[in-house]
Amino acid sequence: MLSWVHFGDLHASSEDNYESLAHLRAMVRLVNRRLADRVNFVFLPGDNANNGMPEQFQRISGALSDLKLPFHVIPGDHDFEPGSLDAFNAFANALLPASCVVNGHRCIFLDVVSAGRGGPDFRLSDSDRQWLERELDTSARDPEPPVVFMHAYPGDVADGQALAEAFAHAKVAMVDTGHTHYNELLNDGFVVYAATRSTGQIEEDEGRPGFSVAAIDGGVVSWKFHPLNAASPFVMITRPSDWRLHRRRSTQDATGNESIRVLVSDDEVVSVTGTLGGMPLEFSPSACEPGIWHATPPTGKVSHRMPLTVTAHTADGRIGEDSIALAATGNAGGEIERRGALGTDAHAVEPWPEHGILGSQLGPNKNGRHW
């Protein structure tokens, strides 16, 4: 399984007395305490420094200095505001595009800002596009599907339709983005696209900060938002898939006979219980994957939107819960309307408040609504 934490666009600036960095420090402390031994890395999706200034990047580096996980960072249009990425590159200490293989998944990190004119002119340079084509071709030989990290959806990128088609052809499982300022999930039937609300300049949910946790588990995509002040433990079902995120290429066993897997935070969880369509489930901890509990479901077909609920119990009586609704045989993304181009918000999933999807679209991107 590949899993990561996403800290949304920081927009670090003296204009708000670097308020987002106070949120960032709190998120670093929480992730260090509860998730550092059970996810692979942290991702920062761009618009890190609100004006691309060296001092802003230096302050971000300071806020990240205690993080116990490796982090990957890409630029957004605000990082490119000076007209170059020199300050960003000094902060990131790595040139883009770049890729690495983690747990069998090729993780591809893109720069869609520096080939443009600044602002929301997102595009890949010719050389970066050729590099990406080679990486996607190479990923066909990897044991697990690739994952792409970029600042904006293909729908916001010049020639984005060709880019989304390339992702679909290469069997990309998920594309993780920033830019929107609000939580959103798209499923065009081939690829799941995710955007996490910004950490600075938060327009939705009364400005409540937080981070998302994402995972690819046997080709199954899971995603859940964790508000900074949410109760613990954190619980996320990583397999099987919720019907909203079920893709045509998911290896999910539609009979329901596959192992059910759950990621829980490190909060002294002593037991995990669950029900599938009202039938009780018995979970046991994985011997080799920290934070993973698994159960074998009862034999039988899964009806569409059959509920799966999992509850983690701590030694001091706290509980955390996750619930999804499964897709039936032959329903791989079947309820997602195919009314628009791949990689656009025409494929946005319906509001899913239990996972942080409010459907508000409050943000400054081209599909955002004014507040």
N, C-alpha and C positions, 0 to 999 in steps of 0.2 A: 504494500500500500504506500502511496505517496500522499503526504498531508502537509499543509502549511497554514500559517496565520497571515492574514492580510491587514496591515495598518493602512487605512485610507489616506488620501491626499492630505498632507500636513498643512500646506500653505503657510509655512512658518514665516512670521513677520513681526516686526516691532509695532506695527499698527494696532495689534490687539495684545501687545505686551507678551508675545509668544505664548498665547494661551494654549495652542495646539500642542506645544512641547510639554506642558504640564500634563495634558491627557496622555501624551506618548510615554512619559516616564511612568505614569500609573499603569499603562498597558504593559510596558516592559516588566514591571514588578509582578503583575498578575500572570503573565505568560511564563516568566521565570519560575514562579511558584507552582503553577498548575499544569503547564503544557510542555515545558522545555524538553522533557524526556520522551515525548510521544508525538511530536510533529517534527518535520524535517528542516524547515527553515521559516523565516519571516520574509514577506514580500512588501515592498513599498512601491506603489504604482505610478509615481510621477507627481508633478506639482508639489514637490517636497518643499522647495524654497519659493515663497510667493513671488519674489522678484529675481530669483537666480543669483543672489548676492553671496559672496564668500562668507560673510559673517553669519548669514542664515544657515548655510550648510555646516559651518563650524558648530553652531548651536545644536543642530540636529545630531551631529556626530557625538556631541557630549551627552545628549539625551539617550542615545543608543549604546553608550559605552558599557553599560552593565548587562546588556542583553546576552543571555547564555546560548543563544542559537545563532547560526550564520544567517546573514540577511542578503537578499538580492534587491537591487534598486534600479529603476528605470526612470528616464526623464519624462516630464510633461511639458506643456507649452509654457507654464510659468517658470520652469527651470531654464528655459531657453530665452527668457525675456531679454537678457543682455545681447542676444544675437549670436551667442556661441555657448557651447557646453563646457567650457574650460573649468569653471568653478564646480559644476556638477561632476565632471570626470575626476577632479581631484578628491571630491568627497566619496564617490563610488569606488575609486581605485580599480576600475575595470572598464575597458572600452566595449561598446556595444556595436553590433549585435553579438550575443554570446549564447552559448548553450552548455549544459552539463547533464549528465545522466544520473538520476537519483532513483534508486530502487527500480531500475529497469525502464523508467520514464525519461524521455528526452525533454528537458525543460529549456524552452527557447525564449530568450529575453530580447525584446526589440526596442529600437529607437524610432519612433514615428514622428518626431518633432524637428530634428535638425535639418532634414531635407526640405522642409517647408519654409514659409516666409515668417513664421512666428504666429502667435495667436492660435486659433483652432485650425490652422492649415496642416492637417496631419497627412503624412505620406512617407513611403519608404523610398530611399534612393535606389537607383538602378543596381548598384553593387550590393546593397543590402537585400534587395529582392532576389538577386541571383544566389546570394548566400543562403537565404531562407529556403529557396527551392532545393538546394543541395541538402540542407538539414532535414527538410521534410522527407526527401527521398531516402536519406540515411535512416530515418526513424522507422522505416518499414522493416528494418532488420532488428529493431529493438524488441525485447520480449513484451513490453507494455506500451500503450498508446502515448503519444506525445502530448505535452501541455504547453500553451503559449502564454506569455505575459507581455502585455502592451498597454499603452496609456488609454486607448479608446477603442470602441467597437469598430469593426470593419465598416459599418454604416456611416461612421464619421471620418473615414480615411479615403483619400483620393484613390480611385480604382479599387474601392473596398469590396465590390462584388467579386472580382477576380481573386482577391485575397481570401474571402470567405469560402469560395469554391475550392481554393487550394487547401484550406484547412479541412474541409469536408472530405476531399479526395484523399488526404493524408491520414484520415481517421484520427484527427486531433480530438481528444476527449473533452478538453475544456480550454477556454481562453479567459484569463483573468485580467480585469481592467480597472482603471480608476475613472477620473474625469467627470462622472455624472453628478457627484456630490450626494447621490441617494443610492440606496440598495436596490439592485435590480438583477433579475435572472432572465436570460433568453434561452429558448431551446428550439432550434430550427429543425430538430429531428436528427441531425448529424452531430452537432457540436453544442455544448452548453457554454454560454457566455455569462460571466458574472461581473458585477460592479459593486464595490463596497462604498458606503457613504464616507465622505471626507472626515478627517479628524479635526481640521480647521474649516471654517466657513460651512457649518452644518446647518442646512435649511430644514431638513425633515425631522420629525419626532421631537420637536421642541429643543433641538440642538443637542440631543443626548449622544455622547461619543461612545465608541466601541470598536470592535474588530470582528472580522469574519474568520471562520475556520473552514477550509475546503479539503476534500480528500478524493482520490481516485483509487478505488478498491476493486480490483478485478475488472476494470473497465467501467465500473459504476461510479457516477459522480454524486457527491453530496456536498452541501454548503449550508452553513448556519451562521447567523450573526449573533455575537455575544456583546450586549451592552455592558459598558464598563462597570455599572453598578448592579448587574444582574446577580441573583442568588447563585450559589454554587451547590453541587457540582455541575459542570457543563457536560451535556450528553448529546451525542450526535450519531444517529444510525448511519453507518457507512455502506452497508450492503444488507438487503437489496435496495433498489432505487425507489424513491417516491415517483408516482406517475408523472409529475410535472417535469422531472429530470431524466426520465427514461428515454434513451436514444435507440435508434434502429440498430446500432452496433453494440449495444450493451450485451454482455455475456450473461446477464441475469437469467436464471432458470425460472421461467414463467410458471412452472408447476409449484413453486414455493418450496422445493426440496433442498435448496442451497442453504449453507450456513448463514445465519443472521449474525452480523457483526456490528459492534457498537464501540465508539471511542468515548471514553470518559476522562475527565480531568483528574489530576492527582489531589484528591480531597479526602483521603482516607475512606474511599469507597469499600464497603465490606460485602455488599451483595448487589446483584442486578436482577431485576425481574421484568417480565413482559407478558404481553398478550398479542396474539395474531388472530384477528377476527373473533375475539372473545375467548380463544383457547390459550391456556397458560403456557409460558415458555420458561425453561430453566437455563440460566446463563452461567458460564464458568469463565474465569480469566484465562487469557492466552499465556502460555508458558514462555513465549519468546518475544511478544510484542507488548511493551508497557502500555497500559491504558485500554487495551482491546479485550472485550468480553464477547463471547460467542454462544450461540444456541442453535440446536437443530430443530427446525419447525416440524409440526405434524405433517404427515403425507397428505397430499391432495392438491387439487387445482386452486388457484388464486382467483377470486372474483374481482372484478374491476373496482378499484378504490377500497379494497379490503384494508381495514385499519391495522397498523402495527404500532404498538406503544411500548416503550422501554423506560424503566425507572431505575435510577441508581440510588442506593441508600448508603449513607455515611455512618461511621461509628457513633457520632453524636446526634443522630436523628434527622439530619437534613436529607432532602431528596432533590434530584434533578431528573428531568423527563424530556423525552423526544418522541414525537409521533409523526408518522408518515402514512400515506395511503398508496397501496401498491398498484401497479399496472397489471392487467390480466393478459393472458396469452394473446399475442398479435396486436397489442396496443402500445407498441413502442412509440411514444410521443404522439399517439393517434389523435388526441384531443387538442394538440397545438395547431392552430389555424395556419395553413400554408399560404398566407395572403400577401406576403412580401418577400423581398430579397433576403438571401441568407445573411446572417450576421447583423441584422438590424432589429430595432425594438418592435417591429411588427410581430415578433415571436416572443414578446415578453410574457412570462407566466403570470397567472392571476395573482392577486394579493395573497400572501402567505404569512400573516403576521407572526405565527409561531416560529418562523425561521427568519424574521426580520424584514420580509418583503411587504411594504405598506402600500405600494402602488401609487405613491404620491407624486413621483417624478418632480420633486421640488429641487431645481438646480439650474445652473447657467448653460448647460450644454444645449445643442440645437433642438433636442426633443424635450428639454426641461420646461416645466411650468413655472411662471413667476409666482412669488409668494408675497 
